[in-house]
Amino acid sequence: MANHENFKSVLEVLANEIQEDLSERKAPSAIRDRLQQCLLANTKDGKLNRGLTVVDTGCTLLQRPPTPAEFQDLSILGWMVEMFQASYLVSDDIMDNSEYRRGKLCWYRRDEVGLTAINDAAFLKSLMFSLLKKHFQHHAEYVGILELLNEASHRTELGQLSDADMAVKARGLDQMTVEAYSFIARNKTAFYSFYLPIALALHYLRLANESNLKQVKTIMLPMGEYFQVQDDYLDCFGDPSVTGKVGTDIEDHKCTWLIVRALTLCSAEQRQVLDFSYGRQGPVHDTAVRTIFHDLGLEKLYREYEEEMVHESQKAIDRLSEQNGLKDVFQGALEKIARRDK
């Protein structure tokens, strides 16, 4: 498995490269400093799971320690995913009117930032493509990697749009179906968080054949949906001192696993309360919704769902051949997220 510190050291190299590029473009020093702060503040303090997954997948598939050049390349691809992630988190926090991210004030909430964070999010995403060109332009899979990143962008933005559209209270709750939820979860979260890192490593190692990529989608997209369900649960029932953020899904009228399940189980009287209070701000409305979630036994149902997903994922992994090395990759991914509390 990749060493965190070695992986983090690559970010320092990339940050210096970015500064040099900005200098060559004659960007003012104040802009260079601002963008450096934006990059580091929104990437280096995360769990880095997505970026490290690229490196770990590459190491597993190589079946030997990577050369320094291979580790560097895989780490660069990993940091590109982290920049991709940072871009969407900055945007997501603005759209959700969030206050905290990773235990700190959201980037756009800083007095010196504000809504210029919209441009910062675009900048973070553009870094991914400029680094790809600089480091992999002559790689045999350059076009494949470029198309993969474009597909990830398209899917994530489609998922973000669907998520935001559902959050409009005037739309009501009828649209919050199991199918709609799955669409959001798989596009907004699962594709870039679970499929993309492994697919990037496959492309880098020239192992991205149709069979391998299909296997990754079959195993990892359901796992990514499970991850989103975990996020939904933790937003409502998690400990903010552990998760690093205060949940706002109820007042934001989000299409979550909890509300979708509640709508299938609630009585007519409970439905009236949900129609009125879900998506409204204030402790009275928040408590009313949470009370219904509790009365419907959603915490217990979540635990049952979680055990079922872990069991089904493990069964799917156990059925695989170990020939191509992906079985160990999938096993590691499941162990990282199973029964997590943050």
ROROVO-940418 format. One record per residue (C-alpha): residue in three letters; residue number from 1; x, y, z. Coordinates in nm, 4 decimals, always signed. Layout:
N
residuo; num; u; v; w
ALA; NUM; X; Y; Z
...
This chain:
342
residuo; num; u; v; w
MET; 1; +0.0000; +0.0000; +0.0000
ALA; 2; +0.1146; +0.3537; -0.0774
ASN; 3; +0.2938; +0.5505; +0.1907
HIS; 4; +0.0917; +0.8616; +0.2797
GLU; 5; +0.3967; +1.0812; +0.3221
ASN; 6; +0.5526; +0.9737; -0.0065
PHE; 7; +0.2211; +1.0383; -0.1777
LYS; 8; +0.1869; +1.3797; -0.0128
SER; 9; +0.5387; +1.4746; -0.1188
VAL; 10; +0.4279; +1.4494; -0.4817
LEU; 11; +0.1707; +1.7242; -0.4186
GLU; 12; +0.4551; +1.9555; -0.3182
VAL; 13; +0.6260; +1.8835; -0.6501
LEU; 14; +0.3047; +1.9475; -0.8428
ALA; 15; +0.2325; +2.2673; -0.6495
ASN; 16; +0.5772; +2.3980; -0.7444
GLU; 17; +0.5181; +2.3023; -1.1083
ILE; 18; +0.1885; +2.4889; -1.1054
GLN; 19; +0.3567; +2.7963; -0.9575
GLU; 20; +0.6247; +2.7847; -1.2276
ASP; 21; +0.3577; +2.7577; -1.4966
LEU; 22; +0.1691; +3.0554; -1.3534
SER; 23; +0.4917; +3.2559; -1.3430
GLU; 24; +0.5602; +3.1742; -1.7080
ARG; 25; +0.2108; +3.2983; -1.7872
LYS; 26; +0.3031; +3.6183; -1.5996
ALA; 27; +0.0261; +3.5785; -1.3435
PRO; 28; +0.0583; +3.8445; -1.0685
SER; 29; +0.2176; +3.7205; -0.7462
ALA; 30; -0.1053; +3.7834; -0.5519
ILE; 31; -0.2930; +3.5542; -0.7907
ARG; 32; -0.0224; +3.2884; -0.7694
ASP; 33; -0.0374; +3.2989; -0.3900
ARG; 34; -0.4168; +3.2842; -0.3889
LEU; 35; -0.4292; +2.9843; -0.6217
GLN; 36; -0.1588; +2.8053; -0.4239
GLN; 37; -0.3629; +2.8539; -0.1078
CYS; 38; -0.6760; +2.7324; -0.2881
LEU; 39; -0.5012; +2.4175; -0.4097
LEU; 40; -0.3477; +2.3210; -0.0773
ALA; 41; -0.6455; +2.4150; +0.1405
ASN; 42; -0.8839; +2.2025; -0.0640
THR; 43; -0.6699; +1.8937; -0.1257
LYS; 44; -0.4059; +1.8084; +0.1316
ASP; 45; -0.6250; +1.7770; +0.4425
GLY; 46; -0.8664; +1.5176; +0.3056
LYS; 47; -0.8560; +1.1437; +0.3659
LEU; 48; -0.6984; +1.1081; +0.0185
ASN; 49; -0.8757; +0.7753; -0.0341
ARG; 50; -0.9422; +0.8361; -0.4029
GLY; 51; -0.5885; +0.9412; -0.4842
LEU; 52; -0.4292; +0.6651; -0.2834
THR; 53; -0.6587; +0.4130; -0.4515
VAL; 54; -0.4947; +0.4938; -0.7857
VAL; 55; -0.1507; +0.4204; -0.6406
ASP; 56; -0.2606; +0.1148; -0.4432
THR; 57; -0.4394; -0.0285; -0.7471
GLY; 58; -0.1313; +0.0209; -0.9612
CYS; 59; +0.0928; -0.1449; -0.7033
THR; 60; -0.1454; -0.4398; -0.6668
LEU; 61; -0.1741; -0.4939; -1.0412
LEU; 62; +0.2024; -0.4679; -1.0926
GLN; 63; +0.2499; -0.7487; -0.8372
ARG; 64; +0.5854; -0.5940; -0.7467
PRO; 65; +0.7069; -0.2694; -0.5913
PRO; 66; +0.6687; +0.0165; -0.8409
THR; 67; +0.9767; +0.1852; -0.9792
PRO; 68; +1.0280; +0.5468; -0.8645
ALA; 69; +0.8980; +0.6647; -1.2031
GLU; 70; +0.5883; +0.4430; -1.1789
PHE; 71; +0.5150; +0.5606; -0.8248
GLN; 72; +0.5533; +0.9220; -0.9368
ASP; 73; +0.3187; +0.8729; -1.2331
LEU; 74; +0.0555; +0.6874; -1.0313
SER; 75; +0.0753; +0.9538; -0.7600
ILE; 76; +0.0271; +1.2318; -1.0149
LEU; 77; -0.2831; +1.0537; -1.1446
GLY; 78; -0.3963; +1.0163; -0.7838
TRP; 79; -0.3559; +1.3866; -0.7150
MET; 80; -0.5455; +1.4646; -1.0328
VAL; 81; -0.8391; +1.2719; -0.8858
GLU; 82; -0.8010; +1.4635; -0.5585
MET; 83; -0.8121; +1.7931; -0.7520
PHE; 84; -1.1207; +1.6678; -0.9347
GLN; 85; -1.2762; +1.5867; -0.5971
ALA; 86; -1.1769; +1.9247; -0.4504
SER; 87; -1.3354; +2.1081; -0.7421
TYR; 88; -1.6728; +1.9448; -0.6876
LEU; 89; -1.6622; +1.9776; -0.3097
VAL; 90; -1.6048; +2.3532; -0.3367
SER; 91; -1.9009; +2.3799; -0.5760
ASP; 92; -2.1158; +2.1429; -0.3722
ASP; 93; -2.0632; +2.3421; -0.0529
ILE; 94; -2.1779; +2.6594; -0.2288
MET; 95; -2.4897; +2.4927; -0.3726
ASP; 96; -2.5735; +2.3340; -0.0369
ASN; 97; -2.4975; +2.6519; +0.1601
SER; 98; -2.2734; +2.4387; +0.3848
GLU; 99; -2.0709; +2.5869; +0.6691
TYR; 100; -1.8010; +2.3306; +0.7429
ARG; 101; -1.5953; +2.0818; +0.5467
ARG; 102; -1.3449; +1.8461; +0.7120
GLY; 103; -1.3907; +2.0285; +1.0413
LYS; 104; -1.3004; +2.3680; +0.8941
LEU; 105; -1.4952; +2.6596; +0.7520
CYS; 106; -1.5898; +2.5911; +0.3898
TRP; 107; -1.3630; +2.7577; +0.1351
TYR; 108; -1.6334; +2.9931; +0.0058
ARG; 109; -1.7197; +3.0940; +0.3631
ARG; 110; -1.3799; +3.2562; +0.4123
ASP; 111; -1.4077; +3.6355; +0.4101
GLU; 112; -1.1329; +3.6733; +0.1521
VAL; 113; -1.2898; +3.4160; -0.0818
GLY; 114; -1.6684; +3.4389; -0.1026
LEU; 115; -1.8281; +3.3528; -0.4350
THR; 116; -1.4974; +3.3804; -0.6194
ALA; 117; -1.4820; +3.0183; -0.5007
ILE; 118; -1.6900; +2.9396; -0.8112
ASN; 119; -1.3891; +3.0279; -1.0247
ASP; 120; -1.1582; +2.8483; -0.7814
ALA; 121; -1.3568; +2.5277; -0.8357
ALA; 122; -1.3159; +2.5645; -1.2113
PHE; 123; -0.9431; +2.6291; -1.1655
LEU; 124; -0.8967; +2.3140; -0.9583
LYS; 125; -1.0609; +2.1067; -1.2287
SER; 126; -0.8546; +2.2706; -1.5035
LEU; 127; -0.5366; +2.1725; -1.3178
MET; 128; -0.6266; +1.8092; -1.3709
PHE; 129; -0.6191; +1.8482; -1.7481
SER; 130; -0.3053; +2.0630; -1.7592
LEU; 131; -0.1175; +1.8077; -1.5460
LEU; 132; -0.2434; +1.5264; -1.7664
LYS; 133; -0.1038; +1.6961; -2.0753
LYS; 134; +0.2286; +1.7821; -1.9139
HIS; 135; +0.3004; +1.4377; -1.7695
PHE; 136; +0.1159; +1.1921; -1.9944
GLN; 137; +0.0867; +1.3505; -2.3384
HIS; 138; +0.3149; +1.0848; -2.4854
HIS; 139; +0.1707; +0.7912; -2.2922
ALA; 140; +0.0067; +0.5281; -2.5127
GLU; 141; -0.3187; +0.5656; -2.3160
TYR; 142; -0.3256; +0.9477; -2.3152
VAL; 143; -0.6459; +0.9680; -2.5174
GLY; 144; -0.8076; +0.6902; -2.3137
ILE; 145; -0.7270; +0.8709; -1.9889
LEU; 146; -0.8493; +1.2020; -2.1307
GLU; 147; -1.1790; +1.0455; -2.2383
LEU; 148; -1.2155; +0.8786; -1.8986
LEU; 149; -1.1723; +1.2120; -1.7179
ASN; 150; -1.4217; +1.3784; -1.9513
GLU; 151; -1.6697; +1.0967; -1.8867
ALA; 152; -1.6188; +1.1354; -1.5111
SER; 153; -1.6786; +1.5104; -1.5401
HIS; 154; -1.9931; +1.4595; -1.7460
ARG; 155; -2.1379; +1.2015; -1.5097
THR; 156; -2.0528; +1.3959; -1.1942
GLU; 157; -2.2038; +1.7177; -1.3280
LEU; 158; -2.5151; +1.5281; -1.4372
GLY; 159; -2.5421; +1.3819; -1.0883
GLN; 160; -2.4844; +1.7222; -0.9281
LEU; 161; -2.7569; +1.8752; -1.1440
SER; 162; -3.0036; +1.5997; -1.0554
ASP; 163; -2.9178; +1.6382; -0.6880
ALA; 164; -2.9676; +2.0153; -0.7023
ASP; 165; -3.2939; +1.9835; -0.8956
MET; 166; -3.4340; +1.7466; -0.6337
ALA; 167; -3.3410; +1.9979; -0.3639
VAL; 168; -3.5944; +2.2539; -0.4911
LYS; 169; -3.8731; +2.2289; -0.2320
ALA; 170; -4.1391; +2.3342; -0.4823
ARG; 171; -4.0711; +2.0078; -0.6670
GLY; 172; -4.2192; +1.8177; -0.3725
LEU; 173; -4.1346; +1.4682; -0.2504
ASP; 174; -4.3043; +1.2558; -0.5163
GLN; 175; -3.9960; +1.2703; -0.7386
MET; 176; -3.7772; +1.1137; -0.4677
THR; 177; -3.7953; +0.7538; -0.5823
VAL; 178; -3.5558; +0.4618; -0.5473
GLU; 179; -3.4669; +0.4962; -0.9159
ALA; 180; -3.4008; +0.8699; -0.8912
TYR; 181; -3.1847; +0.8183; -0.5847
SER; 182; -2.9779; +0.5463; -0.7494
PHE; 183; -2.9209; +0.7693; -1.0536
ILE; 184; -2.7872; +1.0504; -0.8348
ALA; 185; -2.5723; +0.8245; -0.6190
ARG; 186; -2.4092; +0.6414; -0.9090
ASN; 187; -2.3400; +0.9523; -1.1144
LYS; 188; -2.2634; +1.2145; -0.8514
THR; 189; -2.0536; +0.9921; -0.6259
ALA; 190; -1.9887; +0.6359; -0.7358
PHE; 191; -1.8370; +0.6912; -1.0797
TYR; 192; -1.5604; +0.9348; -0.9864
SER; 193; -1.5019; +0.8042; -0.6343
PHE; 194; -1.4994; +0.4297; -0.7008
TYR; 195; -1.4727; +0.3605; -1.0727
LEU; 196; -1.2393; +0.6410; -1.1815
PRO; 197; -0.9367; +0.5711; -0.9552
ILE; 198; -0.9198; +0.2026; -1.0501
ALA; 199; -0.9857; +0.2690; -1.4187
LEU; 200; -0.7059; +0.5287; -1.4234
ALA; 201; -0.4564; +0.2749; -1.2903
LEU; 202; -0.5740; +0.0215; -1.5495
HIS; 203; -0.5257; +0.2724; -1.8295
TYR; 204; -0.1811; +0.3720; -1.7037
LEU; 205; -0.0695; +0.0083; -1.6962
ARG; 206; -0.2352; -0.0590; -2.0349
LEU; 207; -0.4719; -0.3110; -1.8800
ALA; 208; -0.7930; -0.1204; -1.9568
ASN; 209; -0.9527; -0.3836; -2.1760
GLU; 210; -1.3300; -0.4180; -2.2025
SER; 211; -1.3444; -0.7151; -1.9654
ASN; 212; -1.1484; -0.5458; -1.6869
LEU; 213; -1.3395; -0.2178; -1.7107
LYS; 214; -1.6736; -0.4003; -1.7091
GLN; 215; -1.5665; -0.5885; -1.3973
VAL; 216; -1.4744; -0.2631; -1.2246
LYS; 217; -1.8149; -0.1114; -1.3038
THR; 218; -2.0024; -0.4226; -1.1923
ILE; 219; -1.8331; -0.4302; -0.8522
MET; 220; -1.7533; -0.0669; -0.7787
LEU; 221; -2.0665; +0.1243; -0.8822
PRO; 222; -2.2917; -0.0603; -0.6317
MET; 223; -2.0179; -0.0141; -0.3723
GLY; 224; -2.0150; +0.3572; -0.4515
GLU; 225; -2.3913; +0.3745; -0.4056
TYR; 226; -2.3498; +0.2063; -0.0669
PHE; 227; -2.0901; +0.4735; +0.0166
GLN; 228; -2.3425; +0.7467; -0.0677
VAL; 229; -2.6044; +0.5803; +0.1528
GLN; 230; -2.3477; +0.5855; +0.4342
ASP; 231; -2.2989; +0.9585; +0.3762
ASP; 232; -2.6739; +1.0154; +0.3921
TYR; 233; -2.7012; +0.8245; +0.7173
LEU; 234; -2.4039; +1.0031; +0.8746
ASP; 235; -2.5423; +1.3425; +0.7708
CYS; 236; -2.8455; +1.2764; +0.9894
PHE; 237; -2.7231; +1.0397; +1.2598
GLY; 238; -2.3439; +1.0841; +1.2592
ASP; 239; -2.1392; +1.2628; +1.5240
PRO; 240; -2.0205; +1.6008; +1.3824
SER; 241; -1.7063; +1.5793; +1.5953
VAL; 242; -1.6219; +1.2606; +1.4039
THR; 243; -1.7591; +1.3408; +1.0574
GLY; 244; -1.6200; +1.6955; +1.0547
LYS; 245; -1.9411; +1.8585; +0.9337
VAL; 246; -2.2906; +1.9434; +1.0522
GLY; 247; -2.5559; +1.7672; +0.8468
THR; 248; -2.7979; +1.9807; +0.6462
ASP; 249; -2.9690; +1.7273; +0.4184
ILE; 250; -3.3092; +1.7645; +0.5864
GLU; 251; -3.3288; +2.1429; +0.5625
ASP; 252; -3.1728; +2.1335; +0.2142
HIS; 253; -3.4522; +1.9075; +0.0838
LYS; 254; -3.1997; +1.6491; -0.0353
CYS; 255; -3.2969; +1.3257; -0.2042
THR; 256; -3.1347; +1.0845; +0.0403
TRP; 257; -3.1656; +0.7171; +0.1191
LEU; 258; -3.3413; +0.8098; +0.4446
ILE; 259; -3.6188; +1.0186; +0.2907
VAL; 260; -3.6695; +0.7695; +0.0063
ARG; 261; -3.7126; +0.4868; +0.2567
ALA; 262; -3.9349; +0.7012; +0.4775
LEU; 263; -4.1657; +0.7787; +0.1855
THR; 264; -4.2178; +0.4075; +0.1190
LEU; 265; -4.2953; +0.3314; +0.4846
CYS; 266; -4.4761; +0.6335; +0.6292
SER; 267; -4.8443; +0.6649; +0.7137
ALA; 268; -5.0669; +0.9292; +0.5547
GLU; 269; -5.0311; +1.1437; +0.8668
GLN; 270; -4.6524; +1.1130; +0.8667
ARG; 271; -4.6472; +1.1969; +0.4948
GLN; 272; -4.8252; +1.5241; +0.5663
VAL; 273; -4.5567; +1.6153; +0.8196
LEU; 274; -4.2800; +1.5264; +0.5757
ASP; 275; -4.4440; +1.7266; +0.2958
PHE; 276; -4.4617; +2.0300; +0.5225
SER; 277; -4.1346; +2.0110; +0.7184
TYR; 278; -3.8832; +1.8440; +0.4861
GLY; 279; -3.6760; +2.1193; +0.3288
ARG; 280; -3.7724; +2.3889; +0.5793
GLN; 281; -3.5170; +2.5521; +0.8045
GLY; 282; -3.5452; +2.5621; +1.1804
PRO; 283; -3.5190; +2.3169; +1.4690
VAL; 284; -3.8946; +2.2512; +1.4796
HIS; 285; -3.8986; +2.1155; +1.1250
ASP; 286; -3.5698; +1.9300; +1.1669
THR; 287; -3.6968; +1.7597; +1.4823
ALA; 288; -4.0284; +1.6690; +1.3183
VAL; 289; -3.8514; +1.4904; +1.0336
ARG; 290; -3.5991; +1.3211; +1.2586
THR; 291; -3.8810; +1.1980; +1.4827
ILE; 292; -4.0473; +1.0289; +1.1865
PHE; 293; -3.7163; +0.8750; +1.0795
HIS; 294; -3.6800; +0.7384; +1.4315
ASP; 295; -4.0394; +0.6146; +1.4550
LEU; 296; -4.0019; +0.4317; +1.1232
GLY; 297; -3.6935; +0.2534; +1.2561
LEU; 298; -3.4639; +0.3856; +0.9849
GLU; 299; -3.1520; +0.3469; +1.1973
LYS; 300; -3.2202; -0.0258; +1.2284
LEU; 301; -3.3100; -0.0529; +0.8600
TYR; 302; -2.9837; +0.1180; +0.7692
ARG; 303; -2.7829; -0.1320; +0.9731
GLU; 304; -2.9657; -0.4154; +0.7984
TYR; 305; -2.9015; -0.2559; +0.4587
GLU; 306; -2.5347; -0.2096; +0.5448
GLU; 307; -2.4864; -0.5725; +0.6437
GLU; 308; -2.6644; -0.6846; +0.3265
MET; 309; -2.4450; -0.4627; +0.1064
VAL; 310; -2.1235; -0.5793; +0.2724
HIS; 311; -2.2372; -0.9404; +0.2359
GLU; 312; -2.3416; -0.9029; -0.1299
SER; 313; -2.0239; -0.7142; -0.2196
GLN; 314; -1.8122; -0.9810; -0.0541
LYS; 315; -1.9990; -1.2562; -0.2402
ALA; 316; -1.9425; -1.0794; -0.5722
ILE; 317; -1.5711; -1.0415; -0.4967
ASP; 318; -1.5332; -1.4019; -0.3828
ARG; 319; -1.6719; -1.5248; -0.7146
LEU; 320; -1.3941; -1.3541; -0.9109
SER; 321; -1.0765; -1.5120; -1.0397
GLU; 322; -0.7518; -1.3813; -0.8933
GLN; 323; -0.5844; -1.3959; -1.2324
ASN; 324; -0.5899; -1.0241; -1.3222
GLY; 325; -0.5235; -0.8880; -0.9720
LEU; 326; -0.8480; -0.6920; -0.9495
LYS; 327; -0.9928; -0.9196; -0.6826
ASP; 328; -0.7448; -0.7853; -0.4266
VAL; 329; -0.8195; -0.4290; -0.5393
PHE; 330; -1.1931; -0.4760; -0.4831
GLN; 331; -1.1348; -0.6431; -0.1476
GLY; 332; -0.9249; -0.3503; -0.0310
ALA; 333; -1.1902; -0.1014; -0.1423
LEU; 334; -1.4636; -0.2846; +0.0492
GLU; 335; -1.2558; -0.3059; +0.3655
LYS; 336; -1.1936; +0.0701; +0.3538
ILE; 337; -1.5610; +0.1659; +0.3610
ALA; 338; -1.7433; -0.1212; +0.5336
ARG; 339; -1.9286; +0.0033; +0.8437
ARG; 340; -1.7457; +0.3368; +0.8447
ASP; 341; -1.8491; +0.6137; +1.0850
LYS; 342; -1.7010; +0.9157; +0.9069
